[in-house]
Amino acid sequence: MELPLLKDIVIIFALSIAVILFCHRLKIPAIVGFLLTGILAGPHGLGFVKAPEDVETLATIGIVLLLFTVGMEFSLTKIFEYKRYFLIGGTVQVFTIVLAGFIIGLCLGRPIGESIFLGCLLSLSSTAIVLRVLEEKAESDTPHGRLTTGVLIFQDVIAIQMMLLTPMFAGSGALIDQNFILTSSLGFVILAGSLFIAYKIIPKLFYYIAKTRSRELFLLTVLTICFSVAWLTSSIGLSLSLGAFLAGLIISESEYRHEAIGDVLPFQDVFTSFFFVSIGMLLDVNFFLAQPIFIIFIAAAILLLKIFAAGIAALVLGLPLRTAVLTGIALCQIGEFSFVLAKNGFQLGLGNDYLYQLFLAVSLITMGVTPTLIAKSHAIADHILKLPFPDILKTGLYPEDPQNKTTHAGHIVIIGFGPNGRNLAHAAAEAKVPYLILEMNPETVKIEKMNNEPIYFGDATHESVLKHVNIESASIVAVVINDYIASCRIVEVIRKINPEIYIIVRTHYLKQIHAMYQLGANDVIPDEYGSSVEIFTRVMNLFKIPSEQIEKTVNNVRIKSYEKLKSLYSNSSSIYDHKSNDLKIDKDLKNPDPII
């Protein structure tokens, strides 16, 4: 029995591979490649996919997972910290664009409701594109990254109200007031319930789930929370996206959120790609080819308008001109929620087919150029700052970052908190060397947190979990877990994230050493030598051998044993030269005595 959707998925994946490889050679972002894939595969292109509505279903899942991840990344505590960005920045940016769209609509002779609706469409930016690009550029936690994210979250929240008000814009809202009040009230009830669950129920639930050490059970629990809350909000008239965001916020207050993010990210990447493909399928290529110059001109005008509006929001907050430019460029595109809003509006008579296709063409252009613009944004900002603006505008009211965020750098990361991990943490504390710990046993994490240890729950094979402990800026990482396969994966991922870090790994057997060196470890310490020395020591004690003689013999065994390792793997340790300004490591430490 043939499954039409499976055929469409195969076509999309195969075509995406070809298009994205082509884009990669031209240094064009993958997001643009997915948009081009949708244009080629869709009914207005080569017609490979006959039922784009099925792809839209997969795209909806992608948006749900994206907003779910955003909610987990931005906990309620962090949103309160960014309240100025969220409330003031978001309000100024959205109000400025809605007002501009309203004036443009009136100048073109469109009705009042349709003009306001146009402003709403233009005011929303793409959470999917911007957050992904900022993450790839490691700029999510910069001043402009925080402002951009705060404004995006505000847009996502206000988009729900825009959808509820769309019938009123179309002049069919006789009963909208009652429905609006009812839906809004239910929304506040769900929000209050989400806060209660986030603080009282979810931490305990995840604690018991994590105790099972079952990755499958943990992942199922995370996805169930995500889709349950999304379904609940959708069932009362709110959006799936809002529910997914609230579900993310619920988990964000748990210490297990980084593990949850690591589990969900692969699914998010796959399904979000369907979203960009589905957007590309909507565009009628013939419509664009009939008037390309006009469409490009409109797109350029919208880009400049949105850069200006977001820049104004940054300046109102007292941020420097450079931050205003970077924020404006990041928010200059039309967003994915605008497509949902436009579809509902045009179905209610707000506009016509021509305006709908014009909106799609312009939106796709703005989305397509966004990754390139963000990549060039720092160079653009440098050129703008050379213009004769007043100094107060260039420096802003807050020339320094007001967040004063404490970051770790030059620290030790300890993966695994068994006896070896505990001894290393104790030694680091005695030497006053900063360290962070990753551990998969939830009971250990709970107990040690009460003892004020800097310990976090998470699987170190996930890149997102490692980044949470600032692996990029760490000087040393010690992998002291019992799982050899997991240790191999951890070493591989760490070396990919931080090529300069010094990696020390504990293994059970000598035969495992070579593989660890090949994966990027600087030092590998096998348990076999340690076990043999311990057995030897106890036997000699039974024979009443003097302790001085035992200690001398043990030292000789250690030296001879490790000299053998040095001769076997002398070239392996030197493959990765450690470079750090924060923590100087003596060259002899590349071949230390085994830690027993």
Residue, then its C-alpha position, 0 to 999 in steps of 0.5 A: m500500500e502506497l503512502p502519498l505523504l511518504k513519497d512527498i517526504v522522500i522527494i522533499f528530502a532528496l531535492s533538499i540535499a541537492v539544493i542545499l549542497f548547491c547553496h553550500r558551495l555558494k555560501i548561501p544559508a541552508i534556510v534559503g535552500f529550504l525555501l528554494t526547495g519548496i518553490l521547486a517542488g511545489p504546485h507552482g514549480l515543478g509540481f513534484v508535490k501534489a498535496p502541499e497541505d500534507v507538508e503543512t501538517l509537518a510544518t506545523i509540528g516544526i513550529v510547535l517544536l520550535l516555540f517549545t524549545v524557545g520556551m525552554e531556553f527562556s525561562l520565566t526568570k529570564i523573561f522577568e530579567y528581560k522585561r524591559y526588552f520584552l515590554i518596552g522594546g516589543t511594544v515600540q517595535v510592533f506599534t511603530i510598524v502597525l502605525a506605519g502599515f496603517i498609514i500606508g494602507l490609507c494612502l493606497g485607499r484601502p479600508i481602515g480595518e484592512s490597513i490595520f491588518l496590513g500593519c499587523l502582518l508587517s510587524l511580525s518577524s521570523t522566530a524560526i530564522v532569527l533564533r537559528v541564525l543567532e544560535e549558529k553565530a553564538e550571539s543569542d546572549t549578546p545585548h542585541g541578541r537578548l533584545t531581539t529575542g525579547v521582541l520576538i517573544f512579545q511578537d509571538v504573544i501579541a500575534i495571538q491577539m491579532m488573530l482574535l481581532t482579525p474578524m473585527f478588522a474584516g468587519s465581521g466581528a459583531l460577536i467578537d467582543q464576547n468571544f475575545i473576552l472569553t478566550s482571553s480569560l481562558g488564556f489567563v487561566i491556562l497561564a496561571g495553571s502553567l505557572f503552578i505546574a512549572y514550579k510545583i509539579i514538573p520538577k518532581l515529575f522529572y525527578y522520578i522520570a530521570k531516576t529510571r535512567s530511561r532516555e525513551l521515557f524521558l523523551l516521551t514525557v517531554l513530548t507529551i507535555c509539549f503537545s498536550v499544552a499545545w492541544l489544550t490552547s488550540s482547543i479553546g481557540l488560542s494557537l498551537s504555537l502559544g501552547a507550545f511556548l507555554a509548555g516550554l516555559i513549564i519545563s524551563e523552571s526545571e533543572y532538567r530543561h537542558e537535557a530536554i532541549g538536547d532530546v528535542l533539538p533533532f526533531q525540531d531541526v527536521f520538522t522546522s525544515f518542512f516549515f520553510v519548504s511549505i512556505g516556498m510551495l505557496l509562491d506562484v513563480n509566474f507571479f514573481l517573474a511578471q513583475p520582479i523589479f516591483i516586488i524587489f522594490i517593495a521588499a527592500a522598502i519593508l526591510l528598511l522600514k523594519i530595520f528603522a522600527a526595531g532600531i527605534a525600539a533599541l534607542v528608546l531603551g537607551l542602547p547604543l546605535r550599534t546595538a540598534v542597527l544589529t537588532g534592526i537587521a535581525l528583525c527586518q524580515i516578515g515572520e512565519f506567524s504573518f503567513v498564518l495571520a494572512k491566510n485567516g485574513f484573506q479568507l475573511g475578505l481582507g485583500n484579494d488574490y493579487l495582494y496575497q501573492l504579493f505578500l507571499a513574494v515579498s515575505l519570501i524575499t525578506m526571509g531569504v536575505t535575512p541570514t545573509l544580512i545578519a552575517k553582514s550586520h557587524a560590517i554594516a554597523d561599522h559603516i553606519l557608525k562612521l557617519p557623524f551621529p551625536d556621541i550620545l546616540k553612538t554610546g547610548l544611555y547604557p554604554e556597558d551591558p546592563q545585565n552584568k552576567t557572570t560567565h565561566a571561563g578557564h574552568i574545569v568541567i567534570i563529567g561524572f560525579g563518582p569517586n574520581g569526579r568527587n576527588l577532582a572536585h575536592a582538589a579543585a575546590e582546595a586549589k580555588v580553581p573554578y569547576l562545573i559538574l555534569e551528572m546523569n544521576p538525579e539523586t546525586v544532583k539533588i543532594e549535591k545541589m543542597n551541598n552547594e556544588p555547581i552540579y547540573f543534570g544532563d547527558a554530556t553527549h548532547e552539544s546543548v548540554l555541554k554548552h550550558v556548562n560553557i564548554e567553549s571557554a573551559s580549559i580542561v574537561a575530565v570525562v570520568i564516567n563508566d560508559y565507554i561508548a558514551s565517553c567516546r561520543i563525549v570526547e568527539v563532541i567536545r573536540k568539535i565544540n572546543p578544539e583547544i580544550y585539554i581532555i582527560v579521559r578515564t577508561h577501563y582497559l588498555k585496548q580502549i586508549h588508542a580509540m580515545y586518542q584518535l577521537g581527540a583526548n589529550d590524556v587517557i588513564p586506564d583503570e587496569y594499571g590502578s587496579s593492579v597497583e591496588i591489588f599488589t599493595r594489599v597483597m604486600n600488606l598481608f605479608k607484613i612488608p614495611s610501608e616504606q618499601i611498599e610505597k617505593t615499589v608502587n612508585n616504581v610500578r607507576i613510573k614503568s607502567y606509564e613510561k610504557l604508555k608514553s612509548l605507545y602513544s607518544n604521538s597521540s597526546s601531541i596531536y592537540d596542543h592546549k592553548s589557554n590564557d586563563l590556565k597555564i598547563d605544564k608540558d609534563l602534565k600531558n603525561p602525568d602519573p595515573i590517578i589511582 
